[in-house]
């Protein structure tokens, strides 16, 4: 255990851990809806989903470093002036709505 580990640090990392494992339950409805499903087709779907996520999120990893250099905060949105920037404020609201809407996507496969 690292020396900086504490209950609050572990609790802060819990959403990432939960998100990583709750996404696996989405595979069952995908497999059920497939016609003539085989292991090869399921592998293609899984790899395609991973590659799609990688391609979509890659700019979110690269562009902050290209913009701000090595002085990037862990939450790169903190590098942007929030007070006087209307597009950033709209982005914060849109991000909040996206997070609220994604909760249902995580819960529905669990309920089935």
Buried (B, 14 or more C-beta within 10 A) or exposed (E): EEEEEEEEEEEEEEEEEEEEEBBEBBBEEBEEEEEEEEEEEBEEBBEEBEEEEEEEEEEEEEEBEEEEEEEEEEEBEEEBEEEEEEEEEEBBEEEEEEEEEEEEEBEEBEEE
